[in-house]
Amino acid sequence: MDDREHTTDVTPQASARSAQEVADDVVARVLARAGTALQAGGTDHTTFDGDQLDLEERTSLRRVANLSTELEDVTEVEYRQLRLEKVVLVGLWGAGTAEEAEISLRELAALAETAGSQVLDGLLQRRRTPDPGTFLGSGKAAELATVVAAVGADTVVVDGELAPSQRRALEDVVKVKVVDRTALILDIFAQHAKSREGKAQVELAQLEYLLPRLRGWGESMSRQAGGQVGGAGAGMGSRGPGETKIELDRRRIRNRMAKLRREIAAMAPARETKRASRRRNAIPSVAIAGYTNAGKSSLLNRLTHAGVLVENALFATLDPTVRRAETTDGRVYTLADTVGFVRALPHQLVEAFRSTLEEVADADLILHVVDAAHPDPEGQIAAVRHVFADIPGAMDVPEIIVLNKADLATPEAVARLRSREVHSVVVSAHTGEGVAELQELIADQLPRPGVSVDLVVPYSRGDLVSRVHEHGDIDHEEHTPDGTLLRARVDESLAAELEAASRTA
């Protein structure tokens, strides 16, 4: 038996060796399950999900094999199109626990596979702060280069956001493309965006990320030779436009960003018009929000038979979907499915999708969907609320915590979450468990009309009676010779129309 088992004093070498062994075990577990939705048997749909006509198109976006991303003397702007194929994951294990490091690395594996990559290997380093030079440190970077060469990877994916200098230094060591977590998420968004507004928002976020990360490639980028070069003059053909290629790229990117902002701003009034119409007709709105892959679209389909795309992958939904629904007592409301959030959601995306995220702030109620079967649901809740804090007004909207995937979660996890989140309900969008209780809770939480009316509506204004049925609370309805007698509670605008109509009865 090893003598180290009998001693309480651990040498620094033994401590470091132990930490490395733990890190290697974490990587082995992540790679064994490849951690991800795509490796977990695909997506199990229900009849509520409809025909899923978009799914075939989505799966066709998987990456084509045999594309190389090795560094070349290119003059095109980098990251205009990422070519992820065979990747090695890299993560840092800082002050947290090994379990937290594993959850983060597993999520990175899921992101990489959602983008269409094949995860070959991974490295996890115990390091309190990233190295300012190569993120990992020179020794670990050299080890990474060996792993990349051994497995034949063409891309390294880093679990963190790299400074431009760190990415360049790491690429110089490993000799393949290095992509950080932010670029990976942006790439997934670029694949999945379908609407005109969604595509513009993603492109704007990509360009904001790209601008400080442009990199020159040798003399092909040097075009600045205006006037007398070197004081002596180099003759005809040497007087360039006065800007380097990288400066031209930056200017083009800024011009494109300005155009995209104008386009997104021009699309905003249409969305606001729809919201104003719902407010004018006093239609309450409910926003479904939450961590990516928590089951938001499945819940929308269960509540409304919307048939929107459901995929067991990260960021399957980017373009918001609004559907009509009814409470258990017959009131009409709208249900909006929104883009999923993730830990450290790139600020470029939060800014670019601000107009879309306004659906959350303008809602009367938020259904915060949580994957109760996830290893760290509390971390997911905190990450979503962190994004809420960046959306003006979102923190003021009433919130119901919907603990989804109850059919997969352990009773202990559900009990722990319910004790922490008092205003919560346990459901399974897949089996339908708890959905009836959720619908009752929605009906109870949605704002009710505040103006009481007691009047007779002429039979010629049956449209008003219909609107009272849809949007009001009727206490008594009776058909009289002069018209329909109503005692009900409605909103102010409808009450004014009813009063005007009753005077003509």
Secondary structure, 3 states (H helix, E strand, C coil): CCHHHHCCCCCHHHHHHHHHHHHHHHHHHHHHHCCCHHHCCCCCCCHHHCCCCHHHHHHCCCCCCCCCCCCCCCCCCCCCCCCCCEEEEEEEECCCCHHHHHHHHHHHHHHHHHCCCEEEEEEEEECCCCECCCECCHHHHHHHHHHHHHHCCCEEEECCCCCHHHHHHHHHHHCCEEEEHHHHHHHHHHHHCCCHHHHHHHHHHHHHHHHHHCCCCHHHHCCCCCCCHHHCCCCCCCCCCCCCHHHHHHHHHHHHHHHHHHHHHHHHHHHHHHHHHHHHCCCCEEEEEEECCCCHHHHHHHHHCCCCCCCCCCCCCCCCEEEEEECCCCCEEEEEECCCECCCCCHHHHHHCHHHHHHHHCCCEEEEEEECCCCCHHHHHHHHHHHHCCCCCHHHCCEEEEEECCCCCCHHHHHHHHHHCCCEEECCCCCCCCHHHHHHHHHHHCCCCCEEEEEEECHHHHHHHHHHHHHCEEEEEEEECCEEEEEEEECHHHHHHHHHHHCCC
